[in-house]
Amino acid sequence: MKSLLYVITSLLVIGLAFWAYHENYKTQEALGETDDLRRDIGEQRARLGMLRAEWAYLNRPDRLRELAEINFERLGLLPLAPDQFGRVDQVSYPAQKTLLNLENAVDVSSDGGEE
């Protein structure tokens, strides 16, 4: 009986060791993937910063003004002036549509009943 218990215990220890070994490799793989993703995120953030700087460089007002002057015959772009903008009271908004037809409306007040 004791020998059967020893065999079962040793098989259980071997099984647990195999499980722990397998979990260790899965954990190491997950950590490696995490490191790869963090590195990729860092590279993409650096690239995004570079693209934002390039966008700001390309959208300089003096550069855009010069391009508009060079291509005036083809594009007909003029610089913005304050008199080109309108006021809010000049905007015509569409008419409001009523959602309910209240032709036979009944006035309900709190005076008509109990006091």
DSSP file (Angstrom, degrees, kcal/mol; ACC not computed):
  #  RESIDUE AA STRUCTURE BP1 BP2  ACC     N-H-->O    O-->H-N    N-H-->O    O-->H-N    TCO  KAPPA ALPHA  PHI   PSI    X-CA   Y-CA   Z-CA
    1    1 A M     >        0   0    0      0, 0.0     4,-1.8     0, 0.0     5,-0.1   0.000 360.0 360.0 360.0 -40.0    0.0    0.0    0.0
    2    2 A K  H  >  +     0   0    0      1,-0.2     4,-2.3     2,-0.2     5,-0.2   0.896 360.0  52.9 -64.9 -39.2    2.9    2.3    0.8
    3    3 A S  H  > S+     0   0    0      1,-0.2     4,-2.3     2,-0.2    -1,-0.2   0.874 107.0  52.2 -66.2 -36.0    4.6    1.7   -2.5
    4    4 A L  H  > S+     0   0    0      2,-0.2     4,-2.5     1,-0.2    -1,-0.2   0.902 109.8  49.7 -64.2 -40.8    1.4    2.6   -4.4
    5    5 A L  H  X S+     0   0    0     -4,-1.8     4,-2.4     2,-0.2    -2,-0.2   0.889 110.6  50.0 -64.7 -39.9    1.2    5.8   -2.4
    6    6 A Y  H  X S+     0   0    0     -4,-2.3     4,-2.6     2,-0.2    -2,-0.2   0.905 111.3  48.5 -64.3 -42.1    4.8    6.6   -3.3
    7    7 A V  H  X S+     0   0    0     -4,-2.3     4,-2.4     2,-0.2    -2,-0.2   0.930 113.4  46.4 -64.8 -46.0    4.2    5.9   -7.0
    8    8 A I  H  X S+     0   0    0     -4,-2.5     4,-2.4     2,-0.2    -2,-0.2   0.906 114.0  48.9 -63.7 -41.9    1.1    8.1   -7.1
    9    9 A T  H  X S+     0   0    0     -4,-2.4     4,-2.4     2,-0.2    -2,-0.2   0.915 112.0  47.9 -64.7 -43.3    2.9   10.9   -5.2
   10   10 A S  H  X S+     0   0    0     -4,-2.6     4,-2.3     2,-0.2    -2,-0.2   0.895 112.3  49.4 -66.9 -38.0    5.9   10.7   -7.5
   11   11 A L  H  X S+     0   0    0     -4,-2.4     4,-2.6     2,-0.2    -2,-0.2   0.892 110.9  50.8 -65.1 -38.8    3.7   10.8  -10.6
   12   12 A L  H  X S+     0   0    0     -4,-2.4     4,-2.5     2,-0.2    -2,-0.2   0.908 110.6  48.2 -64.2 -42.1    1.8   13.8   -9.2
   13   13 A V  H  X S+     0   0    0     -4,-2.4     4,-2.3     2,-0.2    -2,-0.2   0.904 112.3  49.1 -64.8 -41.3    5.1   15.6   -8.5
   14   14 A I  H  X S+     0   0    0     -4,-2.3     4,-2.4     2,-0.2    -2,-0.2   0.911 111.9  49.3 -64.4 -42.1    6.3   14.8  -12.1
   15   15 A G  H  X S+     0   0    0     -4,-2.6     4,-2.4     2,-0.2    -2,-0.2   0.916 112.3  47.2 -63.4 -43.6    3.0   16.0  -13.5
   16   16 A L  H  X S+     0   0    0     -4,-2.5     4,-2.7     2,-0.2    -1,-0.2   0.872 110.8  52.2 -65.8 -36.7    3.1   19.3  -11.5
   17   17 A A  H  X S+     0   0    0     -4,-2.3     4,-2.4     2,-0.2    -2,-0.2   0.918 110.3  48.1 -65.4 -42.1    6.7   19.8  -12.5
   18   18 A F  H  X S+     0   0    0     -4,-2.4     4,-2.5     2,-0.2    -2,-0.2   0.921 112.6  49.1 -62.3 -43.5    5.7   19.4  -16.2
   19   19 A W  H  X S+     0   0    0     -4,-2.4     4,-2.6     2,-0.2    -2,-0.2   0.927 112.4  47.3 -61.7 -45.8    2.8   21.8  -15.7
   20   20 A A  H  X S+     0   0    0     -4,-2.7     4,-2.1     2,-0.2    -1,-0.2   0.891 112.1  50.7 -63.5 -40.0    5.1   24.4  -14.0
   21   21 A Y  H  X S+     0   0    0     -4,-2.4     4,-1.7     2,-0.2    -1,-0.2   0.915 112.3  46.9 -62.5 -44.5    7.7   24.0  -16.8
   22   22 A H  H  X S+     0   0    0     -4,-2.5     4,-2.0     1,-0.2    -2,-0.2   0.912 112.6  48.9 -65.6 -43.9    5.0   24.5  -19.5
   23   23 A E  H  X S+     0   0    0     -4,-2.6     4,-2.4     1,-0.2    -1,-0.2   0.855 107.4  56.5 -64.5 -35.6    3.5   27.6  -17.7
   24   24 A N  H  X S+     0   0    0     -4,-2.1     4,-2.4    -5,-0.2    -1,-0.2   0.924 108.3  46.4 -62.8 -43.9    7.0   29.1  -17.3
   25   25 A Y  H  X S+     0   0    0     -4,-1.7     4,-2.1     2,-0.2    -2,-0.2   0.883 112.1  50.5 -67.2 -37.7    7.6   28.9  -21.1
   26   26 A K  H  X S+     0   0    0     -4,-2.0     4,-2.3     2,-0.2    -1,-0.2   0.894 111.7  48.8 -65.1 -38.4    4.2   30.4  -21.8
   27   27 A T  H  X S+     0   0    0     -4,-2.4     4,-2.5     2,-0.2    -2,-0.2   0.915 110.3  50.1 -66.4 -43.1    4.9   33.2  -19.4
   28   28 A Q  H  X S+     0   0    0     -4,-2.4     4,-2.0     1,-0.2    -2,-0.2   0.887 111.3  49.6 -62.7 -38.6    8.3   33.9  -20.9
   29   29 A E  H  X S+     0   0    0     -4,-2.1     4,-2.3     2,-0.2    -2,-0.2   0.911 110.7  49.2 -66.4 -42.2    6.7   34.0  -24.4
   30   30 A A  H  X S+     0   0    0     -4,-2.3     4,-2.2     1,-0.2    -2,-0.2   0.894 110.8  50.5 -64.5 -39.5    4.0   36.4  -23.2
   31   31 A L  H  X S+     0   0    0     -4,-2.5     4,-2.3     2,-0.2    -1,-0.2   0.885 109.7  51.1 -64.8 -38.5    6.7   38.6  -21.6
   32   32 A G  H  X S+     0   0    0     -4,-2.0     4,-2.3     2,-0.2    -2,-0.2   0.911 110.3  48.4 -64.5 -42.4    8.6   38.6  -24.9
   33   33 A E  H  X S+     0   0    0     -4,-2.3     4,-2.6     2,-0.2    -2,-0.2   0.893 110.4  52.4 -64.0 -38.9    5.5   39.6  -26.8
   34   34 A T  H  X S+     0   0    0     -4,-2.2     4,-2.6     2,-0.2    -2,-0.2   0.918 109.3  49.0 -62.8 -43.4    4.8   42.4  -24.3
   35   35 A D  H  X S+     0   0    0     -4,-2.3     4,-2.3     2,-0.2    -2,-0.2   0.911 111.2  50.1 -62.6 -41.5    8.4   43.7  -24.7
   36   36 A D  H  X S+     0   0    0     -4,-2.3     4,-2.6     2,-0.2    -2,-0.2   0.921 111.5  48.3 -62.0 -43.8    8.0   43.6  -28.5
   37   37 A L  H  X S+     0   0    0     -4,-2.6     4,-2.7     2,-0.2    -2,-0.2   0.904 111.0  50.4 -64.3 -41.1    4.7   45.5  -28.3
   38   38 A R  H  X S+     0   0    0     -4,-2.6     4,-2.3     2,-0.2    -1,-0.2   0.900 111.3  48.7 -63.5 -39.8    6.2   48.1  -26.0
   39   39 A R  H  X S+     0   0    0     -4,-2.3     4,-2.4     2,-0.2    -2,-0.2   0.924 112.0  48.8 -65.5 -43.6    9.1   48.6  -28.4
   40   40 A D  H  X S+     0   0    0     -4,-2.6     4,-2.6     2,-0.2    -2,-0.2   0.901 110.6  50.9 -62.5 -40.8    6.7   48.9  -31.3
   41   41 A I  H  X S+     0   0    0     -4,-2.7     4,-2.4     2,-0.2    -1,-0.2   0.915 110.4  49.7 -63.2 -42.3    4.6   51.5  -29.4
   42   42 A G  H  X S+     0   0    0     -4,-2.3     4,-2.1     2,-0.2    -2,-0.2   0.908 111.7  48.1 -62.1 -42.5    7.7   53.5  -28.6
   43   43 A E  H  X S+     0   0    0     -4,-2.4     4,-2.4     1,-0.2    -2,-0.2   0.909 112.2  49.1 -65.0 -41.1    8.8   53.5  -32.2
   44   44 A Q  H  X S+     0   0    0     -4,-2.6     4,-2.6     2,-0.2    -2,-0.2   0.872 110.0  51.3 -68.1 -35.9    5.3   54.5  -33.4
   45   45 A R  H  X S+     0   0    0     -4,-2.4     4,-2.3     2,-0.2    -1,-0.2   0.904 110.5  49.0 -65.6 -40.3    5.2   57.3  -30.9
   46   46 A A  H  X S+     0   0    0     -4,-2.1     4,-2.1     2,-0.2    -2,-0.2   0.917 112.5  48.1 -64.3 -41.8    8.5   58.6  -32.1
   47   47 A R  H  X S+     0   0    0     -4,-2.4     4,-2.7     2,-0.2    -2,-0.2   0.898 110.2  52.1 -64.6 -40.1    7.3   58.4  -35.7
   48   48 A L  H  X S+     0   0    0     -4,-2.6     4,-2.5     2,-0.2    -2,-0.2   0.897 108.8  50.5 -63.1 -40.5    4.1   60.2  -34.7
   49   49 A G  H  X S+     0   0    0     -4,-2.3     4,-2.1     2,-0.2    -1,-0.2   0.906 111.2  48.6 -62.4 -41.4    6.2   63.0  -33.1
   50   50 A M  H  X S+     0   0    0     -4,-2.1     4,-2.5     2,-0.2    -2,-0.2   0.916 111.6  49.3 -64.8 -42.4    8.3   63.3  -36.2
   51   51 A L  H  X S+     0   0    0     -4,-2.7     4,-2.6     2,-0.2    -2,-0.2   0.883 110.1  51.1 -65.3 -38.1    5.2   63.4  -38.5
   52   52 A R  H  X S+     0   0    0     -4,-2.5     4,-2.4     2,-0.2    -1,-0.2   0.910 111.0  48.2 -64.8 -40.7    3.6   66.1  -36.3
   53   53 A A  H  X S+     0   0    0     -4,-2.1     4,-2.3     2,-0.2    -2,-0.2   0.911 112.4  48.8 -64.8 -41.4    6.8   68.2  -36.5
   54   54 A E  H  X S+     0   0    0     -4,-2.5     4,-2.6     2,-0.2    -2,-0.2   0.904 110.5  51.0 -64.8 -40.4    6.9   67.7  -40.3
   55   55 A W  H  X S+     0   0    0     -4,-2.6     4,-1.6     2,-0.2    -2,-0.2   0.918 111.0  48.1 -61.9 -43.8    3.2   68.7  -40.5
   56   56 A A  H  < S+     0   0    0     -4,-2.4    -1,-0.2     1,-0.2    -2,-0.2   0.894 112.0  50.2 -64.2 -38.6    3.8   71.8  -38.5
   57   57 A Y  H >< S+     0   0    0     -4,-2.3     3,-1.0     1,-0.2    -2,-0.2   0.915 112.1  46.5 -65.4 -42.7    6.8   72.6  -40.7
   58   58 A L  H 3< S+     0   0    0     -4,-2.6    -1,-0.2     1,-0.2    -2,-0.2   0.752 109.8  55.1 -72.9 -23.2    4.9   72.2  -43.9
   59   59 A N  T 3< S+     0   0    0     -4,-1.6    -1,-0.2    -5,-0.2    -2,-0.2   0.059  72.3 140.6 -99.8  25.6    1.9   74.3  -42.6
   60   60 A R    <>  -     0   0    0     -3,-1.0     4,-2.5     1,-0.1     5,-0.2  -0.483  56.3-131.0 -64.6 135.4    4.0   77.4  -41.8
   61   61 A P  H  > S+     0   0    0      0, 0.0     4,-2.5     0, 0.0     5,-0.2   0.878 105.7  52.2 -58.9 -39.2    2.0   80.5  -42.7
   62   62 A D  H  > S+     0   0    0      2,-0.2     4,-2.0     1,-0.2     5,-0.1   0.891 111.1  47.5 -66.2 -37.2    4.9   82.1  -44.6
   63   63 A R  H  > S+     0   0    0      2,-0.2     4,-2.4     1,-0.2    -1,-0.2   0.927 113.4  47.2 -67.2 -45.3    5.4   78.9  -46.7
   64   64 A L  H  X S+     0   0    0     -4,-2.5     4,-2.3     1,-0.2    -2,-0.2   0.884 111.1  52.0 -65.1 -37.9    1.7   78.6  -47.5
   65   65 A R  H  X S+     0   0    0     -4,-2.5     4,-2.1    -5,-0.2    -1,-0.2   0.920 110.1  48.9 -62.1 -43.8    1.5   82.2  -48.4
   66   66 A E  H  X S+     0   0    0     -4,-2.0     4,-2.4     1,-0.2    -2,-0.2   0.903 111.1  49.6 -63.7 -41.8    4.5   81.8  -50.8
   67   67 A L  H  X S+     0   0    0     -4,-2.4     4,-2.2     1,-0.2    -1,-0.2   0.883 109.5  51.9 -64.4 -37.8    2.9   78.7  -52.4
   68   68 A A  H  < S+     0   0    0     -4,-2.3     9,-0.3     1,-0.2    -1,-0.2   0.885 111.4  47.4 -66.0 -37.5   -0.4   80.6  -52.9
   69   69 A E  H >< S+     0   0    0     -4,-2.1     3,-1.1     1,-0.2     4,-0.3   0.905 111.7  49.5 -69.6 -40.8    1.5   83.5  -54.6
   70   70 A I  H 3< S+     0   0    0     -4,-2.4     3,-0.3     1,-0.2    -2,-0.2   0.898 119.7  37.2 -64.1 -40.0    3.4   81.1  -56.8
   71   71 A N  T 3X>S+     0   0    0     -4,-2.2     4,-2.9     1,-0.2     5,-0.6   0.008  80.3 118.2-102.5  27.2    0.3   79.2  -57.9
   72   72 A F  H <>5S+     0   0    0     -3,-1.1     4,-1.9     1,-0.2    -1,-0.2   0.904  73.3  52.4 -62.7 -42.5   -2.1   82.2  -58.0
   73   73 A E  H  45S+     0   0    0     -3,-0.3    -1,-0.2    -4,-0.3    -2,-0.1   0.876 118.4  36.8 -61.4 -37.8   -2.8   81.9  -61.8
   74   74 A R  H  45S+     0   0    0     -3,-0.1    -2,-0.2     1,-0.1    -1,-0.2   0.879 132.7  23.4 -83.2 -39.6   -3.8   78.3  -61.4
   75   75 A L  H  <5S-     0   0    0     -4,-2.9    -3,-0.2    -7,-0.2    -2,-0.2   0.793  81.0-146.2-100.6 -33.4   -5.6   78.3  -58.0
   76   76 A G     << +     0   0    0     -4,-1.9     2,-0.3    -5,-0.6    -4,-0.1   0.828  35.2 167.4  69.3  31.9   -6.7   81.9  -57.5
   77   77 A L        -     0   0    0     -9,-0.3    -1,-0.2    -6,-0.2    -2,-0.1  -0.628  15.2-167.2 -82.6 135.5   -6.2   81.8  -53.8
   78   78 A L        -     0   0    0     -2,-0.3     3,-0.1     1,-0.0     2,-0.0  -0.864  29.0 -98.4-117.0 153.8   -6.2   85.1  -51.9
   79   79 A P        -     0   0    0      0, 0.0     2,-0.2     0, 0.0    -1,-0.0  -0.373  47.1 -99.5 -67.5 152.0   -5.1   85.9  -48.4
   80   80 A L        -     0   0    0     -2,-0.0     3,-0.0     2,-0.0     0, 0.0  -0.479  39.6-167.0 -72.5 140.9   -7.9   86.0  -45.7
   81   81 A A    >   -     0   0    0     -2,-0.2     3,-1.8    -3,-0.1     4,-0.3  -0.923  31.4-117.0-126.2 154.0   -9.1   89.4  -44.7
   82   82 A P  G >  S+     0   0    0      0, 0.0     3,-1.3     0, 0.0    -1,-0.1   0.806 111.9  61.7 -61.6 -29.3  -11.3   90.3  -41.7
   83   83 A D  G 3  S+     0   0    0      1,-0.2    -3,-0.0    -3,-0.0     0, 0.0   0.557  89.7  71.0 -76.5  -4.2  -14.1   91.6  -44.0
   84   84 A Q  G <  S+     0   0    0     -3,-1.8     2,-0.3     2,-0.1    -1,-0.2   0.595  85.2  82.4 -83.0 -10.9  -14.5   88.1  -45.5
   85   85 A F  S <  S-     0   0    0     -3,-1.3     2,-0.1    -4,-0.3     0, 0.0  -0.707  70.3-144.6 -96.4 146.2  -16.0   86.8  -42.2
   86   86 A G        -     0   0    0     -2,-0.3     2,-0.2     1,-0.1    -2,-0.1  -0.438  16.7-109.2 -98.9 176.4  -19.7   87.2  -41.3
   87   87 A R    >   -     0   0    0     -2,-0.1     3,-1.2     1,-0.1     4,-0.3  -0.653  26.9-113.7-102.1 163.2  -21.4   87.8  -38.0
   88   88 A V  G >  S+     0   0    0      1,-0.3     3,-1.5    -2,-0.2    -1,-0.1   0.861 114.8  59.4 -65.8 -35.9  -23.5   85.3  -36.2
   89   89 A D  G 3  S+     0   0    0      1,-0.3    -1,-0.3     3,-0.0    -3,-0.0   0.609  98.1  62.0 -72.0  -8.6  -26.7   87.4  -36.6
   90   90 A Q  G <  S+     0   0    0     -3,-1.2     2,-0.4     2,-0.1    -1,-0.3   0.551  80.4 101.4 -88.8  -8.8  -26.2   87.1  -40.4
   91   91 A V    <   -     0   0    0     -3,-1.5     2,-0.7    -4,-0.3    -3,-0.0  -0.621  66.4-144.6 -79.9 128.8  -26.5   83.4  -40.4
   92   92 A S        -     0   0    0     -2,-0.4    -2,-0.1     0, 0.0    -3,-0.0  -0.852  16.2-159.8 -96.8 115.6  -30.0   82.1  -41.6
   93   93 A Y        -     0   0    0     -2,-0.7     3,-0.1     1,-0.1     2,-0.0  -0.627  26.5 -99.2 -90.8 150.8  -30.9   79.0  -39.7
   94   94 A P        -     0   0    0      0, 0.0    -1,-0.1     0, 0.0     2,-0.0  -0.342  48.5 -93.0 -66.9 152.4  -33.6   76.6  -41.0
   95   95 A A        -     0   0    0      1,-0.1     2,-0.3    -2,-0.0     0, 0.0  -0.347  41.5-109.8 -66.7 144.8  -37.1   77.0  -39.5
   96   96 A Q        -     0   0    0     -3,-0.1     2,-0.4    -2,-0.0    -1,-0.1  -0.586  28.1-139.8 -75.8 133.1  -37.9   74.8  -36.5
   97   97 A K        -     0   0    0     -2,-0.3     2,-0.3     2,-0.0    -1,-0.0  -0.782  15.0-126.4 -92.4 135.4  -40.4   72.0  -37.2
   98   98 A T        -     0   0    0     -2,-0.4     3,-0.0     1,-0.1    -1,-0.0  -0.651  13.0-156.9 -81.0 137.9  -43.0   71.3  -34.6
   99   99 A L  S    S+     0   0    0     -2,-0.3     2,-0.4     1,-0.1    -1,-0.1   0.814  73.1  44.2 -84.6 -31.9  -43.0   67.7  -33.5
  100  100 A L  S    S-     0   0    0      2,-0.0     2,-0.8     0, 0.0    -1,-0.1  -0.907  72.5-135.2-119.2 143.5  -46.6   67.6  -32.2
  101  101 A N        -     0   0    0     -2,-0.4     2,-0.4     1,-0.1     3,-0.3  -0.866  23.6-178.1 -94.5 111.2  -49.8   68.9  -33.7
  102  102 A L    >   +     0   0    0     -2,-0.8     3,-0.6     1,-0.2    -1,-0.1  -0.450  31.5 133.0-110.2  58.1  -51.6   70.6  -30.7
  103  103 A E  T 3  S+     0   0    0     -2,-0.4     2,-0.4     1,-0.2    -1,-0.2   0.914  79.5  35.2 -73.8 -43.4  -54.9   71.8  -32.3
  104  104 A N  T 3  S+     0   0    0     -3,-0.3    -1,-0.2     2,-0.0     2,-0.1  -0.420  85.2 166.6-107.7  55.0  -57.2   70.5  -29.7
  105  105 A A    <   -     0   0    0     -3,-0.6     2,-0.5    -2,-0.4    -3,-0.0  -0.448  25.5-146.4 -75.0 144.0  -55.0   71.0  -26.7
  106  106 A V        -     0   0    0     -2,-0.1     2,-0.6     2,-0.0    -2,-0.0  -0.941  13.6-130.3-111.7 129.9  -56.6   70.8  -23.2
  107  107 A D        -     0   0    0     -2,-0.5     2,-0.6     2,-0.0    -2,-0.0  -0.700  23.2-167.5 -81.3 121.4  -55.2   73.1  -20.4
  108  108 A V        +     0   0    0     -2,-0.6     2,-0.3     3,-0.0    -2,-0.0  -0.948  13.6 170.0-112.1 116.7  -54.5   71.0  -17.3
  109  109 A S    >   -     0   0    0     -2,-0.6     3,-0.6     3,-0.1    -2,-0.0  -0.849  43.4-123.1-124.9 163.5  -53.9   73.0  -14.2
  110  110 A S  T 3  S+     0   0    0     -2,-0.3     3,-0.1     1,-0.2     4,-0.0   0.491 100.6  73.1 -82.9  -3.0  -53.5   72.1  -10.6
  111  111 A D  T 3  S+     0   0    0      1,-0.2     2,-1.7     2,-0.1    -1,-0.2   0.733  75.0  82.6 -81.5 -23.1  -56.4   74.5   -9.6
  112  112 A G  S <  S+     0   0    0     -3,-0.6     2,-0.2     1,-0.0    -1,-0.2  -0.407  98.4   2.9 -88.9  64.3  -59.3   72.5  -10.9
  113  113 A G  S    S+     0   0    0     -2,-1.7     2,-0.2     1,-0.2    -3,-0.1  -0.669 105.2  33.2 170.8-109.4  -60.1   69.9   -8.3
  114  114 A E              0   0    0     -2,-0.2    -1,-0.2     1,-0.1     0, 0.0  -0.484 360.0 360.0 -85.0 148.0  -58.8   69.1   -4.9
  115  115 A E              0   0    0     -2,-0.2    -1,-0.1    -3,-0.1    -3,-0.0   0.347 360.0 360.0-122.0 360.0  -57.6   71.7   -2.5
